[in-house]
Amino acid sequence: MSEQSSKEEEEEEERLLVKITWNNTQPPSYYDLKWLSKWRYDDRAIAKRRSKTEITTSSLQRIIDYDDDNDSIGGMLRFDYDILHNNNNNNQEEGVYQLLDALFTNGAILITNAPTNPTIVPHIASLLSYPSSLSHGALYGDTFNVISSPDAHNIAYTSFPLRAHQDLAYYESFPGLQILHCLQNGNGIQGGESLLIDALAAAYAFRAIVEEDVFRVLVQTECTFVKQREGASMTYNRPHVVLKQHHHHGHDDGLNGEIVAVNWSPPFEGPPVFSSSSDVELYYAAYHAFQLILNNDNYDYITMDDSSSLYKYISKEQLRLCKDYAKQYTWERKLQPGEMLIFNNRRMLHGRRGFQHAAKKTNIDKSNDDCETGYYERHFKGGYTCMDDTLNRYRTMKRDRHNDDDGGAICNVGHGTTLVP
């Protein structure tokens, strides 16, 4: 008998079961006592479960520290591409698990030293979502090329700044992971830094900064996310902030419920759905403040006249706090060729600094990789995975590695529900 099977049998023998005998002819039911204790519904147990899944500002200490070391860049965990290509299959599986665990714990990871060829994105997707692969390819293809184009129909394919947003929020179930692989980003490109901010943590901070009604209107008002162009006609209504309501002792948590989703994509938003005309002015004031907490840019938030209706709902000090938060918690990096930014599109908002081409060089130093073919080029390859498929891959791997009570706990991934281990 192997040591592993002996251990499993010992654990099986130690289980305590509660037997329930029914009053009818049904056979008795058996429930694991440890499981029943774990899922009890007293206030303390509910609070404990929430503490294991909720994304708060304290979840972002790594971004605050912002130290570069062997394991991180700008506070983001970094993995070498080779971790996924070990000749030993077991070691490769462990590498995939490490990536997924970091992704679903922190929201994003950076892979370095990847080959700069266009086949890498689908390959990575197949590892992270096995046996599935890429998803949501109807509009842009299974993979897409992020290249500035003069006739672009999407701001992402220009050189303009791109503020924090999620992709494809007009889908009923929009993408889980997004993979952005830098193929070219020459020294002749000025700007173009990639940006990330944790939307769940930002919403948690926003609730603490603003008045209750300001937060409420973002929870109760449904935004219309829309995609209208040749070959596409898609809309979906959902609120900007989604709360999980805990009902106990005849009461619920109201606006203090656990934040389980944030939906934000300004370039693809249509008319909001208001339940009352009295909320219109409040909504746009709240919208203005929320976009401040999500965007670390040079927008001057206090240039409006003091008589602006905005200040009926939000003070200049509250706006300053929102702006300071974005400055403190935004991750920023100009990706280098061979780097892959992978992030949870449901939890993390992404954006980009605007960029331009440097003045044309007359003397190209080819020894320093300043050749004409790449010096002025910026080219990313992108793709998506389905949240359900990728999360299933991660959860089954996690289950195989953890038998203790806390092993199955997973931080909220931003898709509107907490996860039962």
C-alpha positions in Angstrom: 0.0 0.0 0.0 1.4 3.4 -0.9 2.0 6.1 1.7 -0.5 8.4 -0.1 -3.3 5.9 -0.2 -2.7 5.0 3.5 -2.9 8.7 4.4 -6.2 9.1 2.5 -7.7 6.1 4.3 -6.7 7.5 7.6 -8.3 10.8 6.8 -11.4 9.0 5.6 -11.6 7.1 8.9 -11.3 10.3 10.9 -14.4 11.9 9.3 -17.3 12.5 11.6 -20.7 12.2 10.0 -24.1 13.4 11.2 -26.9 10.9 10.5 -30.4 12.2 10.0 -33.3 9.7 10.1 -36.4 11.0 8.3 -39.9 10.3 9.5 -40.9 8.8 6.2 -39.5 5.8 4.4 -36.6 7.7 2.9 -33.2 6.2 3.7 -31.1 8.2 6.2 -28.9 11.1 5.1 -25.3 11.6 6.2 -23.5 15.0 6.4 -19.9 15.6 7.1 -19.7 17.5 10.4 -16.7 19.5 9.3 -18.5 20.6 6.2 -21.6 21.6 8.2 -19.4 23.7 10.6 -17.7 25.4 7.7 -21.0 26.5 6.2 -22.9 27.5 9.2 -24.8 30.8 9.1 -24.1 32.7 12.2 -22.7 36.2 11.8 -19.1 35.2 12.7 -19.0 32.4 10.2 -20.4 34.6 7.4 -17.9 37.4 8.2 -15.1 34.8 8.1 -16.1 33.5 4.7 -16.3 37.0 3.4 -12.9 37.9 4.6 -11.4 35.1 2.5 -13.0 36.2 -0.8 -13.4 40.0 -0.6 -11.0 42.2 -2.6 -10.1 45.3 -0.5 -7.5 47.9 -0.7 -5.3 45.8 1.6 -5.2 43.3 -1.2 -2.9 45.6 -3.1 0.1 46.0 -0.9 2.4 44.6 -3.6 1.4 47.4 -5.9 2.0 50.0 -3.2 5.5 48.6 -2.4 6.3 48.8 -6.2 9.7 47.2 -5.8 11.4 45.5 -8.7 13.2 42.2 -7.7 13.7 38.8 -9.2 10.1 37.9 -8.7 8.3 41.1 -9.6 8.3 44.1 -11.9 6.6 47.2 -10.6 5.0 45.2 -7.9 3.5 42.6 -10.3 4.5 39.0 -10.0 6.8 38.0 -12.9 7.3 34.5 -14.4 9.8 33.4 -16.9 8.3 31.8 -20.1 10.4 28.7 -19.4 8.2 27.8 -16.4 5.6 26.6 -18.9 8.0 24.5 -21.0 9.7 22.1 -18.8 10.4 18.7 -20.3 8.9 17.1 -17.2 5.1 17.2 -17.7 4.5 17.3 -13.9 6.7 20.4 -13.6 4.9 22.0 -16.5 1.6 21.5 -14.7 3.0 23.0 -11.6 4.1 26.0 -13.6 0.6 26.4 -15.0 -0.8 26.2 -11.5 1.6 28.8 -10.2 0.5 31.2 -13.0 -3.2 30.6 -12.4 -2.8 30.9 -8.7 -1.1 34.3 -9.0 -3.6 35.5 -11.6 -6.6 34.7 -9.4 -5.0 36.0 -6.3 -3.5 39.2 -7.6 -5.5 39.8 -10.8 -2.6 39.9 -13.2 0.9 38.6 -13.9 3.8 39.4 -16.3 5.5 36.7 -18.3 9.0 37.6 -19.6 11.4 36.1 -22.2 8.6 34.7 -24.4 9.4 34.2 -28.1 8.2 37.1 -30.3 6.1 35.1 -32.7 2.3 35.4 -33.2 1.5 31.8 -32.2 2.3 32.2 -28.5 -1.0 33.7 -27.4 -3.2 30.7 -28.5 -0.5 28.4 -27.0 -0.6 30.1 -23.6 -4.4 30.2 -23.7 -4.6 26.5 -24.3 -2.4 25.9 -21.2 -4.4 28.2 -18.9 -7.8 27.0 -20.1 -7.2 23.4 -21.0 -8.9 21.6 -22.7 -10.4 24.8 -24.0 -8.4 27.7 -25.5 -9.3 31.1 -26.9 -12.8 32.6 -26.7 -14.9 35.6 -27.8 -13.4 35.7 -31.3 -16.6 36.6 -33.3 -15.8 40.4 -33.6 -12.0 40.6 -33.7 -10.9 37.1 -34.4 -9.5 34.5 -32.0 -6.4 36.6 -31.8 -6.1 40.2 -32.7 -3.3 42.7 -33.6 -3.1 45.9 -31.6 -1.4 48.2 -34.1 -2.0 51.9 -34.6 -4.0 52.5 -37.9 -5.1 55.7 -39.5 -8.5 54.2 -40.5 -9.2 52.5 -37.1 -12.8 51.9 -36.0 -11.8 51.3 -32.4 -9.7 53.7 -30.2 -7.5 50.7 -29.2 -6.1 50.7 -32.7 -5.0 54.3 -32.6 -2.1 56.0 -30.8 -4.5 58.0 -28.5 -4.6 57.5 -24.7 -6.9 54.6 -23.6 -8.5 55.1 -20.2 -9.2 52.3 -17.8 -11.9 49.9 -19.1 -12.9 46.2 -19.6 -13.1 44.6 -23.0 -16.4 43.3 -24.5 -18.6 44.3 -21.6 -21.6 44.2 -24.0 -21.4 40.4 -24.0 -23.7 38.5 -21.6 -20.6 36.8 -20.3 -17.6 38.8 -21.3 -14.0 37.5 -21.4 -12.2 36.1 -18.4 -8.5 36.4 -19.0 -6.9 38.8 -21.5 -3.5 38.0 -22.9 -1.4 40.9 -24.4 1.9 39.8 -25.9 4.3 42.5 -26.9 5.9 41.6 -30.2 7.4 45.0 -31.0 7.7 48.2 -29.0 10.7 50.0 -30.5 12.8 52.8 -28.9 11.3 55.1 -31.5 7.9 54.9 -29.7 7.5 57.6 -27.1 4.8 56.7 -24.5 2.4 53.8 -24.8 2.8 52.5 -21.3 0.3 49.8 -20.3 -1.9 50.5 -17.3 -3.8 48.3 -14.9 -6.0 49.0 -11.8 -8.0 46.6 -9.7 -11.6 47.7 -10.1 -13.0 45.6 -7.2 -10.5 47.2 -4.8 -11.2 50.7 -6.2 -14.9 50.3 -5.7 -14.3 49.2 -2.1 -12.3 52.4 -1.5 -14.8 54.5 -3.4 -17.6 53.3 -1.1 -15.6 54.6 1.9 -14.8 58.0 0.3 -18.2 59.2 -1.0 -21.7 59.6 0.5 -24.0 56.7 0.5 -26.3 58.0 -2.2 -23.4 58.5 -4.6 -22.4 54.8 -4.2 -26.0 53.7 -4.3 -26.7 55.2 -7.7 -23.8 53.2 -9.3 -25.3 50.0 -7.7 -28.9 50.6 -8.7 -28.6 52.2 -12.1 -28.1 49.9 -15.0 -25.7 51.1 -17.7 -26.1 50.1 -21.3 -23.0 48.5 -22.8 -23.2 48.6 -26.6 -21.4 47.6 -29.7 -22.8 48.9 -33.0 -20.9 48.7 -36.3 -21.0 46.8 -39.5 -21.4 43.2 -38.6 -22.1 43.9 -34.9 -25.2 44.9 -33.0 -24.8 44.0 -29.3 -26.2 45.5 -26.1 -26.3 44.4 -22.4 -27.6 46.2 -19.3 -25.8 45.8 -16.0 -25.0 48.1 -13.1 -21.5 49.5 -12.6 -21.1 47.9 -9.2 -22.7 44.6 -8.2 -23.1 43.6 -4.5 -23.7 40.2 -2.9 -26.4 40.5 -0.3 -26.1 38.5 2.9 -29.5 38.0 4.5 -29.5 37.1 8.1 -31.7 37.9 11.2 -34.3 39.4 8.8 -31.8 42.1 7.5 -29.4 42.4 4.6 -26.2 44.3 4.3 -27.6 46.9 2.0 -24.9 49.0 0.4 -22.3 47.3 2.6 -22.6 44.0 0.8 -19.5 42.3 -0.6 -18.5 43.8 -4.0 -18.5 40.9 -6.5 -18.4 42.7 -9.8 -17.5 46.1 -11.4 -18.6 46.8 -15.0 -16.8 49.7 -16.7 -16.2 50.4 -20.3 -16.8 54.1 -21.2 -16.0 53.8 -24.9 -18.8 51.3 -25.3 -21.6 52.7 -23.2 -25.0 53.9 -24.2 -27.9 55.6 -22.3 -28.2 54.4 -18.7 -31.5 52.9 -17.6 -32.9 55.2 -14.8 -35.7 54.1 -12.5 -36.3 57.8 -11.5 -35.4 61.1 -13.2 -34.2 62.3 -9.8 -31.2 60.0 -10.1 -29.9 61.5 -13.4 -27.9 64.3 -12.1 -26.6 62.2 -9.1 -25.6 59.4 -11.5 -23.4 61.6 -13.6 -21.8 63.2 -10.5 -21.1 59.7 -9.2 -19.8 58.6 -12.7 -17.4 61.5 -12.8 -16.0 60.7 -9.3 -15.7 57.0 -10.1 -13.8 57.5 -13.3 -11.3 59.7 -11.2 -10.6 56.8 -8.9 -9.9 54.5 -11.9 -7.7 56.7 -14.0 -4.2 58.0 -13.2 -3.9 60.8 -15.7 -3.4 64.6 -15.8 -7.1 65.4 -15.8 -7.7 68.5 -13.6 -10.7 67.5 -11.5 -11.2 70.9 -9.7 -11.3 73.3 -12.6 -15.1 73.4 -12.6 -16.9 76.5 -11.2 -17.9 76.2 -7.6 -21.5 76.5 -8.6 -21.3 73.2 -10.6 -24.1 70.8 -9.7 -21.4 68.2 -9.1 -20.6 69.7 -5.8 -24.1 69.2 -4.6 -23.1 65.5 -4.2 -19.3 65.3 -4.0 -16.8 67.6 -2.3 -13.5 68.7 -3.8 -11.8 66.8 -1.0 -13.6 63.6 -1.9 -12.6 64.1 -5.6 -9.0 64.7 -4.4 -9.0 61.4 -2.5 -10.3 59.6 -5.6 -7.5 61.1 -7.7 -4.9 60.2 -5.1 -6.1 56.6 -5.0 -5.7 56.2 -8.7 -2.2 57.7 -8.6 -1.2 55.3 -5.8 -2.7 52.1 -7.1 -2.2 52.2 -10.8 0.3 49.7 -12.2 2.2 51.1 -15.2 4.9 49.7 -17.5 6.1 50.1 -21.1 6.1 46.5 -22.2 9.2 45.2 -23.9 9.2 42.6 -26.8 8.9 39.2 -25.3 6.8 40.3 -22.4 3.2 39.1 -21.9 0.7 40.9 -19.7 -2.1 38.5 -18.6 -4.9 39.8 -16.5 -8.4 39.1 -15.3 -10.6 41.2 -17.5 -13.5 41.0 -15.0 -11.5 42.3 -12.1 -8.7 44.5 -13.6 -9.3 47.5 -15.8 -6.6 48.2 -18.4 -5.6 51.2 -20.4 -2.6 52.8 -22.1 -0.8 56.1 -22.3 -1.0 57.8 -25.6 2.1 57.4 -27.8 3.9 59.0 -30.7 6.8 58.3 -33.0 10.1 60.0 -32.1 11.6 62.3 -34.7 12.9 60.3 -37.7 16.5 59.3 -37.1 19.0 59.8 -39.9 21.7 57.5 -38.4 20.3 54.1 -37.3 22.5 52.2 -35.0 21.7 48.6 -35.9 24.0 47.2 -33.2 21.6 48.6 -30.6 18.5 47.1 -32.2 17.6 50.5 -33.8 16.9 48.9 -37.2 14.2 50.5 -39.4 12.0 47.4 -39.2 11.3 47.7 -35.5 12.5 51.1 -34.2 9.2 52.8 -34.9 6.9 49.9 -34.5 4.4 49.0 -31.7 2.7 45.7 -32.1 0.8 43.7 -29.5 -0.9 40.3 -30.1 -4.0 39.8 -28.0 -6.6 37.1 -27.1 -9.2 36.1 -24.5 -10.2 33.1 -22.6 -13.6 32.1 -21.2 -13.8 32.8 -17.5 -15.7 29.5 -16.8 -13.1 27.4 -18.6 -10.1 29.1 -17.1 -11.6 29.1 -13.6 -12.5 25.4 -13.9 -8.9 24.7 -14.9 -7.6 26.6 -11.8 -10.1 25.2 -9.3 -9.6 21.6 -10.3 -5.8 22.0 -9.9 -6.3 23.8 -6.6 -8.5 21.1 -5.3 -5.9 18.5 -6.1 -3.3 20.4 -4.1 -5.3 21.4 -1.0 -7.3 19.2 1.4 -7.4 21.7 4.3 -10.4 23.9 5.0 -8.9 27.1 3.6 -7.3 25.5 0.5 -10.4 26.0 -1.6 -10.9 29.7 -0.8 -10.6 31.9 -3.9 -10.7 35.7 -4.1 -13.6 37.2 -6.0 -12.9 37.1 -9.7 -15.3 39.9 -10.6 -17.9 37.8 -12.4 -20.8 38.6 -10.1 -20.7 35.8 -7.5 -18.5 34.4 -4.8 -17.0 31.0 -5.2 -18.0 28.0 -3.1 -14.9 25.8 -2.5 
